[in-house]
């Protein structure tokens, strides 16, 4: 409610209503009260949506503010690039999207490079500092766009802005995932992403207000007598006008948009100042893997989701597995001294799970679940019976005592492998241990499928 109210205030203020109007004043007051109540409730809630104790960490606070400000400046300014390309240069909606490719290319190049460097070196502080400088320069250059600006110049300006955005975007999520405890991992990650989204919303609202308040004044002086004013607000109608009539109108749009981009530059400068307060701390190996996998970029651009710590841990483990040069299952089995092949370990766990659910395992049912021909698991089941790990009664299978012991050792082997990968978490909480055990069991039966599914966001 507080976020919605403040967004409406910044959208309506000076456009729909005067800033000093009762509507704006009451909505502002109501939003502030709602924000205060939210903080009070979150401090008392046993499972808060956004734990206030997170803000006791200077790193989390700086990352949150940085994420908000970058979103504010980036989307607030970038939103009006298609307006410039369409109204001033006469591009169609599709063409304007294609002409913004330099911005997208800049973001991709910078974000991938930034993620890989962070993953290899663990150093990240320099990127938001340099990136925010690029953003300031990009916004200042965009404020120079006019009716005579060549496309290659506009592309260069957009590329510079994209490089700045790409350097800033991955850092907050990666840093937060390295400094938050396991119990706060989910809420901290989604909290930073939410603040980025809120910053974007506020940016669009504020810069939209600037645009909407300046444009009518400029158009009123640009539209000559006898010309339908509605033609100035429609791209096709505008560019169908004679050049002599059209020129002052497109110049009015360019002047208005110059003010919008110029207003975004100080906001990007605030991002630079905030980035100076960002401390460089040692990154967890999982966070570095996430950075090299551009997980931070994905989180920052995605719609914020309320994910639990267990889900975030699964994502990180999935990235770890996906970065392995080869399937770690044979290595894990050999290290644990278990005389099992990959297929035998997989089937042993499947039999255990079916036994828990149905009292015993049915290979026909297992084949249906796996969507493979019936009987394909029989040779492996026979091998496990020969090893004394399974018993068969009427085409139904159960674990023997030795099989149950082997299953326990199998889960323990994967747990040990995961703990080696997650050693920098130094967490002995029961919830963390349970999550690791659950992921370990999933890895036995899915292997790389888990990493592919989690990395794809399924």
N, C-alpha and C positions, 0 to 999 in steps of 0.2 A: 504494500500500500504506500509506504513512504517513497519507494523508488518510482512508482507510477505517478504519484502526486508531484514529485519534484520534476519528473520528465515533462509532465503537462505544464507545470509552471514555466519551465524554460522554453516550451514550444509555444504557449499562448501569450506569454508576456511580451508586450510591445507589438503584438500582431492582432490577436483576437481581442485582447483586453489591454488596457493601460497597465503599466507596472504597478501603479498605486491603486488600482481598482480593488473593490472588496473581494471579487472572485480570486484574484491572484494572491492577495494578502491572506485570505482565509485558507486557501489551498496550501500556501507556504507554511502557515502556522500548523495546519493539520498534518502536513508531511513531516515537519520537525517533531511534533508530538508523537507521531507513529514511529519515527526512527528511535526516539528516546525509549518508548515502550518496548520496541523490539530488542534494544540492548539490555534493558532490565529483565525481560523474559528470558533472553538467551543466557544471561548470567545465572539464572536460577534453574533452567531446564536441565534434567538429568542427561538428555541426549540432544544438545542444541544443534540447530541447523548450521550455525557459524559460531563456534566457541570463541568467546571474548578473550579467553586466556591466550589464544594464538597471537593476539596483538601485543602481548608482553614481550614477544620476540622481536627484536629490532629488524632482523632479516625479513621476517614475514611481513611486518608493517611496511617496510620499504618496498618489498616486492609487490604488495597489494596496491600501494599508491602508484608505483611505477606502471603496473598493469592497467590501472584505471586511467592514468594520464595518457599513456600511449594509445589506448583505445579511443580516448576522447579526441586526441589530435588526429590520429590516423583516419578513422572512419568519418569523423566530422568534416575533415577536409576532402578526403577522397570521394565522398558521396557526390560532390558537385563537379567532379571531372567530366562525367557524361553530359552534364548540363552545358558545360563549356564546349565540348566537342560537337554537340548537336545544335545548339542555338547560335554559336559563334562561327563554327567551321562548317555547319550544315551536314554533319554526318547523320546517318540513320541510327536507330537504336542498336541494330546489329553491328554496324560499322564502328560505332563509338565503343562498343565492347571490345572489338578486335583492336582498336587503336589504343586501348588501355593495357595491351599485352606487355609493353615495357615495364609498367608498374608490377605486374604479376611476375615477370621474369626476374626483376630485381629482388622481389620478396623471396622467390624460390632459391635463387643463387645465394643470397645472403643467409637465409635460414639453414640451408643444407650445409654451407661452409661453416657457419657458426656452430651448428650442432656437432659436426664432425670434429672441429677443433676442441670444443668443450669435452667431448667424449674421450679424446686422446690426451688432453693436457689437464683437464679439470679446472682450467682458468676460464672465468666468465665475466668478470667485472668490467673489462675493457669494452665488451660488445655493446651494452646499453649506453655507455658514455659516447662511444664513437657513433653508434646508431642514432642516438638522439641529435647529435650534431648534423648528421646527414638529413634527418627529418626537418630540422630547422632550415637548413639550406634548401631542401626540396620545397618546403612551403614558401619560402621567400622567392624562390625562382618561379613557382607557380603563380605567385602574386603579380608576376610580370607578364603573364599571358594576356595578349590582346588580339585584335582582329588581324594583325599582320604577322603574328608569330607563326613560323614555319613548323610543320609537323615534326621534323627531326629535332627541333629545339624543345617542343613540348614533350617528345619522347625521352629526351635526355633528362629533363626535369623530373618526369615520372619515374625513370629508372633510378635516379638519385634518391627519391623518396622511398621507392620500393626497397633499395638496399638498406636504408635506415630502419624501416619497419622490420625487415627480415632479421636484422641484427638484434633488435630489441625483443621480438616476440618470444623466442624459446626460453629466455633466461628466467623469468619469474617462476614458471612451473617447475623447471629443473631444480632451482635453488630451494623452493619450498619442499619438494620431495626429498631433498637431502637433509633438511633441518627439522622436519616435523617428526614427532614420534609416531609409532605405528597406529595408535588409537586415533590420531588426528590426521592421518595420511589422506583419507578420503575427503574429509571436510576442508582440509587446507588446500588440496588441489582444486576441488570444485569452487572453493571460495575465491581463489585468485582468478579463475576463469570467469566466475560470475561478475567480479569487479571489473574485469576487462570489458565484458558485455555491457555492464552498466555505464562505464565510461564512454563506450561507443554510442549508446543511446543518448546520453547527455550531450555528447559532441554533435550528433545529428540534430538534436533539438536546438541547441544553442546556436550553431552555425546556420541552421535553417531559419531561426528567428532573425539573425543578422541579414541573411539573404532576402527574406520576405519583407523586412522593414525597409531595405534599401532599394529593392527593385522597382516598386511602384513610382517612387520619386524620379528615378532615372528614366523609366519608360515614359512618364508623363511629359518629360522634356524632349524625348526622342521621337515619339510618334507624331508625325505631321498632321495637320488638320485634314479631314476628309478620309483618313484611313481608319478602318474599323480597329479599335484597340484590341479586340479579341485576336486579330491576326498576329499581334506581337507575342502572344502567349502560346501559339501553336507552331511547332517546328516546320511542318509542311507549308502552312499558310505564310509563315514569315519568309521562308526562302523562295516562295513563289512571287514575292513582291519585287518590283524593279530595284536594281542595285542602289540607285540614289535614295530610295525610300528605306531600303533594308539596312544600309550602312550605319546610320545613327542608332538604329534599334539594336543591332548586334554589338555595337560599341557600348551601349548601355548595359547589355548583359555582361560584357567583358569587364567593365568598370565595377559592376556589382560583385562579380566573382573574384576580382582582384582583392576586394575588401574582405571576402570570406577567407581566402587563403592567407592573407596577411594577418587576420585575426587568429588563425591556427598556429602561426609561427611561435608566438609567445607561449602557447600551451606546450608545444614541443620543447621549448627552452626550459619549461618547468620540469619536463622529463629528464633533461640533462642534469638539472640541479638535484633532482631526486636520486638519479643514478650515482652521483658523487657520494651519497651516503650509504650506498650498497657495500657491505663488507664481503670480502672474499673468504669463504669457509671451505674446508675440504669437502668434496662431493662424494657421496656414496657411489660405489661402483654401479649400483642399479640405476641411479640417476644419470650417471655418465653414459650408460648404455641407452637410456631413454633419450638423452640428448642426441646421441649419434643416430638414433632411429627417428629423430625429429618428432618425438612424442610431444615435446613442449609446444611445437607449432600446431600440431593437431589439436591439442587441448585448448590453445588460445583462440583458434578460429572456430572451434566447434561450439554448438549450443551447449551451455552449461548443464551438466547432469548431476543429480544427487547420487553420487556413488559412495559405497562404503569402503573402508580401508581394505577389506578382503578383496574387493574387485580391483582396487588400485594395485594391490600386491600381485594379483593374477596378471595384470597388464605388464608389470615390471618383469615378472618371471617369464612371461611369454616373450618379451623382448630379449631376455637373456638367452633363452633356448633358441630363438630365431637367429641369434648372432653366433651360435656354436657352429664350427666348421662342419661337424658331422653329428649325427644322432648320438646323444650321450648315453643312451640306454645300455649298449654293450659295455661301455666303460664303467657305468654304475654297477652292473651285474658282476663284472670281473672284480671290481674293487671290494664288493661285499662278499665275494667268494661263493656266490650262488650258482649252482650248476644248471642254469636255465638259459635257453635262447630267448631272443626278444619275443618271438611268437608264443613260447611257453609261458613267459612272465605275463604277457597280455591276457592269455586265456585263463591263467590262474586267478587273476584279479577279477575277470568277468564272471567266473564261476562263483567266486566269493560274493560278489555283489548280487548275483541272481539268487544265491542261497539265502542271503539276508532278506531279500524281498519276497521270495516264493518258497523258501524252505529247502529248495534244491535247484540245480541248474539244468536247463533243457537246451541242448545245442540247436534244436529247431527254432526255438524262440530267439536264441542268440543270433542265429543266421538271419532271421527276419529283422531283428533290431539293427544288425550291421548291413542289411540289404545285400547279402551275398548268397550264392547258391547253398542249399541245404547240404549238410555233410562235409562242408569244406573244413570244419574244425575237428573232425573225427581223428585224422592222423596225429594232430598235436595232442588231443585228449588221450589217445593211446600212449603217447610218449610220457605224459604226466602220470598215467596209471602205472606204467613200467617203473617210473621213478618212485612210486609209492606215495604220490602226492594227491591222487584222486581215486575215488571208488565209484563204480558204476552199478546202479540198481535199476533195471528196466529202462535203459536209455536215459536215465537221470544220473547226474553227477553231484558228488559232494567232496569237500576237502577232507582228507585224512588228518589226524593230529599232526603228522609231519608236514602236510600241506599247509595247515594253518600256521605252523611255525615258520615255514618258508615264506608265506604271505607277509607275516609280521616283519621278517627280515628284509623282504623286498621293499615294503613301505619305509622301513628304517634306513635302507640304503639310499633311497631317493631323498628322504628327509636330510640325511647327512650331506648329500650333494647340494641340496638347496641351502642348507645352513652355511656351507662353504661359500656359496655365491652371495648369501645375504649376511655374511659375517659382520659387515660394517653397521648392521642395524643394532646389534648388541641388545636384543630385546628378548626378555624371558617371560613376557606376559602370556597368560593362558590363551587369549584370543589370537595372538600371533602364532603360537605353537599349533593351535587348531587349524589356522589358515594354512600354515606350511604343510601340515599333514594332509589336508584336503587337496592342496595343489600337488603334493607328492603322489597321491593316489591317482589324480587325473593324469599326471605325466606318464604313469605306468601304462594306462590304457589308451592314451591319445598321442603321446610323444609330441612330435612337431605339430600335430593337428591343433593342439592347444595354443601353441604360439601363433600359428596362422590365423586361428579364429579370433584370438584376443587382439592381435595386431590389426586385424581387419575391423575390429570394433563390434564383432558379432556377440 
